[in-house]
Structure formats: C-alpha cells, structure tokens
Amino acid sequence: MNTDFVSAELSQIGSPTLVICVAPVWCRCVAYLVDSVFLGLVGAGIGKVFYHRFLQLGTWGFLIGFFIGSLYYASLDCSIGNGQTLGTRLLKVRLVDLKGKPVSFEKALARYAIFAAPIFAYGLKLPETRTPWAVTALVFVIVYWIGGASFYLIVFDRNRQGLHDLAAGSYVVYADHEGQVEIKQVPQLLWVILGSLLLALTVCAASLKDWSEKQPTVLEFHRDARIPESMDGVQRAYLKDRLTHGLNGDARKVVYVDL
C-alpha cells in the first residue's frame, strides 16, 4: 500500500484550499466615497495655497489632481499599502490579484488611470467653438464607453470587475480572508448586452447632437460664444438666456455669459 499517497490525500482533506469572495458593490461605493472626500480635502487645501498658479494652468490644471490621485491609489492599492486605501481599510476590503496577493505598483497605477480617465474627462471644460469633433468624440468614448462599461460590469458581473480591474487582473475582496479568489464564470450574454447598450447610447447621443445643432437658439448661442472664447485667458463660455420684465411691464430677453 502506498502510504505516501494516502497521507497526501488525507492532508488535502484536512486542509482545504482557502478561497476569498469578492466584496459587494455597496462596499466599493462607500470606500470610493470616503477616498473621494479625503482627496477632495487635500485638493482643496493645495488649491487654496496655489490658487493663482492653478488659475494660470486653466484646463490643464486637472493634471495636478490626476497626479495626486495616482500617487494615492497606486501606492496604497499595491503591496506598499497592502492593497488598502483609507476607504477600503475602513470597509475592511482590499485589492488583490487572483492568488489573493497585492498587485504591483505598475498594475495599481494602470488600474487607477483607466478608472479615473472618465471622471477627469467628464470634468474637462473644453471650448465649445474651438474643440475639434475628433476630440469631442474621444471624450465621449472615454466617459461613456470606458466609464459606463466599468460601472455596468461592477454592478452586473458576478466577479465585480470593471474594465480597470480586468486590465490589472485585480479583485476587491474581503480583507479578513486569505487564499485564492473565488471567481465565477461570466456569461457571454453579459458582453452582448453591454455592447448593445453602448451602441444604442452612441446612436442616441449622435442623433441628439445633430438635432440640437440645427435648433435656432443653439446656433445663435454657438455663434455668440465665439466672441468671448476668442479672448485671451478664456477657456470656455457658457451662454444662457432669461426673460425679464421691467418696471413698465415690458419683457426682454437677457443673455448671460459665464466664463
């Protein structure tokens, strides 16, 4: 009788392989909210000290925030911070790879870049009259394709992996367990639905943009916005009108310009 084989089998029965379950969506949302508040306070403090410098940077000032966020997330989401930011530590979850180990700094940095790109792209104040259509289309893809797809996958994928997690091979799991991550098979229908939603969103957005640009008021605002946006130091001009009434009861339309 092969005693070594029996001993090996008994040891496997007595010590089963540990697996980690992925954390629910609400944990990730609350953790992100905590981290956002913390980074917002840090950014507000830095912005108060260097306000005039940031004002000179204009649209490119967002790169400062992107750098601070990259340093924060990439450092704490890797082995340096044991895969835990302040938010994930508070919620008792952490970021790991398939084997349950913290990801590398490079992967954590790439993960954050993919995750944060839609957020920063959405906040860009591009000139309405001087932005090429290719740039506008690129911003749309980053915000709604990458950002929308990540949100969809985190909510409906049973492994809770957004595009940023898929790129880095990472999972958000409970922090009080160790071992390999328990992954579940993703049905092909999930990707079919995602592709259909993105296609429908793109067609609707293109149709709405084409319709709005043919409206007289939009055309008039677009033409009038060229004047302030051509001035030095003006990044973007927001035009809106409002009907006001004078003391004599006469109505008149007033156009407001926000720079």
VMD Tcl script that draws the C-alpha trace (Angstrom):
set ca {
  {0.00 0.00 0.00}
  {1.27 3.45 -0.95}
  {1.28 5.26 2.40}
  {2.67 8.49 0.91}
  {-0.29 8.79 -1.46}
  {-2.80 8.18 1.37}
  {-1.10 10.75 3.59}
  {-1.18 13.34 0.80}
  {-4.88 12.76 0.19}
  {-5.70 12.99 3.91}
  {-3.72 16.22 4.25}
  {-5.72 17.79 1.41}
  {-8.98 16.75 3.07}
  {-7.88 18.16 6.42}
  {-6.59 21.43 4.94}
  {-8.87 22.54 2.11}
  {-7.76 25.35 -0.20}
  {-8.90 28.70 1.15}
  {-10.82 30.98 -1.21}
  {-11.79 34.63 -0.94}
  {-15.15 36.02 -2.01}
  {-15.35 39.35 -3.82}
  {-16.80 42.30 -1.92}
  {-20.30 43.61 -2.75}
  {-20.93 46.73 -4.77}
  {-22.01 48.86 -1.81}
  {-18.65 48.32 -0.08}
  {-16.80 49.62 -3.11}
  {-19.11 52.62 -3.42}
  {-18.77 53.65 0.21}
  {-14.99 53.12 0.12}
  {-14.73 55.27 -3.01}
  {-16.83 57.97 -1.34}
  {-14.51 58.03 1.68}
  {-11.42 58.25 -0.53}
  {-13.03 60.97 -2.65}
  {-13.81 63.09 0.40}
  {-10.24 62.69 1.67}
  {-8.69 63.56 -1.69}
  {-11.14 66.44 -2.08}
  {-9.99 67.94 1.21}
  {-6.35 67.52 0.21}
  {-7.04 69.06 -3.18}
  {-8.93 71.97 -1.65}
  {-6.00 72.70 0.67}
  {-3.48 72.61 -2.15}
  {-5.75 74.66 -4.38}
  {-6.11 77.34 -1.72}
  {-2.35 77.68 -1.37}
  {-1.57 77.62 -5.11}
  {-4.81 79.14 -6.39}
  {-3.24 81.65 -8.81}
  {-0.86 79.03 -10.23}
  {-3.75 76.65 -10.94}
  {-5.73 79.51 -12.46}
  {-2.95 80.07 -14.97}
  {-2.94 76.40 -15.93}
  {-6.59 76.62 -16.96}
  {-7.95 73.36 -18.36}
  {-4.66 71.55 -17.74}
  {-4.96 72.09 -14.00}
  {-6.74 68.75 -13.79}
  {-3.38 67.04 -14.29}
  {-2.40 68.08 -10.77}
  {-5.43 66.30 -9.35}
  {-4.79 63.29 -11.55}
  {-1.19 63.09 -10.29}
  {-2.25 63.31 -6.63}
  {-4.92 60.65 -7.14}
  {-2.48 58.39 -9.00}
  {0.09 58.64 -6.23}
  {-2.53 57.95 -3.55}
  {-4.25 54.97 -5.16}
  {-1.21 53.37 -6.80}
  {0.81 53.48 -3.57}
  {-1.90 52.13 -1.28}
  {-3.54 49.65 -3.67}
  {-0.24 47.79 -4.19}
  {1.90 45.89 -1.70}
  {3.08 49.16 -0.10}
  {-0.37 49.72 1.40}
  {-1.30 46.02 1.46}
  {-3.98 46.74 -1.15}
  {-5.94 49.11 1.07}
  {-6.70 52.81 0.78}
  {-8.31 54.69 3.66}
  {-11.75 53.88 2.29}
  {-11.17 50.17 1.67}
  {-9.44 49.83 5.03}
  {-12.46 51.37 6.75}
  {-14.80 48.98 4.91}
  {-12.45 46.03 5.59}
  {-11.86 45.14 1.94}
  {-8.70 45.17 -0.15}
  {-7.38 44.90 -3.68}
  {-5.64 41.66 -4.66}
  {-4.76 39.55 -7.69}
  {-6.17 36.11 -8.48}
  {-3.87 34.46 -5.93}
  {-5.01 36.80 -3.17}
  {-1.78 38.85 -3.14}
  {-1.47 42.63 -3.55}
  {-0.91 43.76 -7.13}
  {2.27 45.52 -8.24}
  {2.66 49.31 -8.21}
  {2.62 49.38 -12.03}
  {-0.68 47.47 -12.21}
  {-2.23 49.62 -9.48}
  {-1.18 52.74 -11.40}
  {-2.62 51.43 -14.67}
  {-5.82 50.43 -12.87}
  {-6.29 53.90 -11.45}
  {-5.54 55.58 -14.80}
  {-8.27 53.58 -16.54}
  {-10.71 54.17 -13.67}
  {-10.05 57.90 -13.32}
  {-9.83 58.81 -17.02}
  {-13.64 59.03 -17.48}
  {-14.03 61.11 -14.32}
  {-11.43 63.68 -15.35}
  {-12.57 63.68 -18.99}
  {-16.12 64.45 -17.87}
  {-14.88 67.45 -15.90}
  {-12.90 68.98 -18.77}
  {-14.10 72.44 -19.77}
  {-13.27 72.33 -23.44}
  {-14.04 75.40 -25.58}
  {-17.41 74.98 -27.27}
  {-16.39 76.66 -30.51}
  {-12.73 75.67 -30.79}
  {-12.75 71.97 -29.94}
  {-12.34 69.62 -32.95}
  {-15.05 66.99 -33.36}
  {-12.42 64.23 -33.01}
  {-11.55 65.46 -29.50}
  {-15.23 65.63 -28.57}
  {-15.73 62.08 -29.85}
  {-12.69 60.87 -27.87}
  {-14.03 62.43 -24.68}
  {-17.40 60.73 -25.31}
  {-15.72 57.33 -25.73}
  {-13.64 57.76 -22.57}
  {-16.56 58.95 -20.44}
  {-19.42 56.78 -21.66}
  {-17.74 53.73 -23.15}
  {-14.96 53.18 -20.61}
  {-16.74 54.71 -17.62}
  {-20.14 53.26 -18.49}
  {-18.74 49.81 -19.22}
  {-16.85 49.74 -15.91}
  {-19.97 50.76 -13.97}
  {-22.06 48.14 -15.78}
  {-19.55 45.35 -15.12}
  {-19.09 46.21 -11.45}
  {-22.85 46.05 -10.94}
  {-23.77 43.03 -13.09}
  {-20.56 40.96 -13.34}
  {-20.54 38.39 -10.55}
  {-16.79 38.96 -10.11}
  {-17.36 42.73 -9.76}
  {-14.56 43.54 -12.21}
  {-14.70 46.81 -14.10}
  {-12.52 47.44 -17.14}
  {-9.81 48.77 -14.82}
  {-9.89 45.54 -12.80}
  {-9.81 43.37 -15.91}
  {-6.78 45.27 -17.21}
  {-4.89 44.89 -13.92}
  {-6.14 41.38 -13.14}
  {-7.39 42.64 -9.78}
  {-10.30 41.91 -7.46}
  {-11.78 43.77 -4.49}
  {-12.26 41.18 -1.74}
  {-12.85 40.92 1.99}
  {-9.70 41.80 3.89}
  {-10.12 39.27 6.72}
  {-9.67 36.24 4.44}
  {-6.63 34.81 2.72}
  {-6.18 32.50 -0.23}
  {-7.12 32.38 -3.87}
  {-10.01 34.46 -5.13}
  {-13.18 32.54 -5.88}
  {-14.05 33.56 -9.45}
  {-17.26 32.81 -11.29}
  {-17.79 32.27 -14.99}
  {-19.05 35.33 -16.84}
  {-21.84 34.55 -19.35}
  {-21.38 35.74 -22.92}
  {-24.79 37.40 -22.75}
  {-23.34 39.96 -20.34}
  {-20.98 41.23 -23.05}
  {-23.67 41.15 -25.73}
  {-25.93 43.34 -23.59}
  {-23.05 45.71 -22.81}
  {-22.16 46.11 -26.49}
  {-25.80 46.70 -27.41}
  {-26.18 49.36 -24.70}
  {-23.03 51.20 -25.78}
  {-24.12 51.12 -29.42}
  {-27.60 52.41 -28.57}
  {-26.11 55.14 -26.37}
  {-23.77 56.27 -29.16}
  {-26.53 56.40 -31.77}
  {-28.86 58.32 -29.45}
  {-26.14 60.80 -28.49}
  {-25.18 61.41 -32.13}
  {-28.82 61.88 -33.14}
  {-29.49 64.26 -30.24}
  {-26.39 66.31 -31.02}
  {-27.32 66.56 -34.69}
  {-30.86 67.66 -33.79}
  {-29.78 70.22 -31.18}
  {-27.22 71.83 -33.50}
  {-30.00 72.57 -36.00}
  {-32.07 74.50 -33.47}
  {-32.02 78.29 -33.99}
  {-31.28 79.09 -30.36}
  {-28.34 76.68 -30.21}
  {-26.93 78.04 -33.46}
  {-27.24 81.58 -32.14}
  {-25.54 80.74 -28.84}
  {-22.79 78.86 -30.66}
  {-22.13 81.89 -32.85}
  {-22.17 84.32 -29.92}
  {-19.84 82.12 -27.86}
  {-17.07 82.63 -30.41}
  {-16.56 86.21 -29.22}
  {-15.73 85.56 -25.54}
  {-13.89 82.29 -26.30}
  {-11.57 84.17 -28.67}
  {-10.37 86.37 -25.79}
  {-7.08 85.66 -24.06}
  {-7.43 83.64 -20.86}
  {-10.97 82.42 -21.60}
  {-11.21 78.63 -21.75}
  {-14.95 78.25 -22.29}
  {-18.01 80.47 -22.36}
  {-21.41 79.28 -21.13}
  {-24.34 81.24 -22.58}
  {-27.89 81.18 -21.25}
  {-30.85 83.49 -21.65}
  {-33.70 84.53 -19.37}
  {-36.84 86.54 -19.93}
  {-37.04 89.55 -17.59}
  {-39.71 92.22 -17.06}
  {-39.04 95.89 -16.50}
  {-40.92 98.26 -14.21}
  {-43.18 99.30 -17.07}
  {-44.12 95.68 -17.75}
  {-42.05 95.32 -20.94}
  {-40.48 91.90 -21.42}
  {-36.96 91.50 -22.72}
  {-34.51 88.67 -23.14}
  {-31.16 88.92 -21.34}
  {-28.20 86.74 -22.28}
  {-25.76 85.76 -19.51}
  {-22.21 84.68 -20.18}
  {-20.33 82.54 -17.63}
  {-16.58 82.29 -18.22}
}
mol new
graphics top color blue
foreach p $ca { graphics top sphere $p radius 0.5 }
foreach p [lrange $ca 0 end-1] q [lrange $ca 1 end] { graphics top cylinder $p $q radius 0.2 }
display resetview
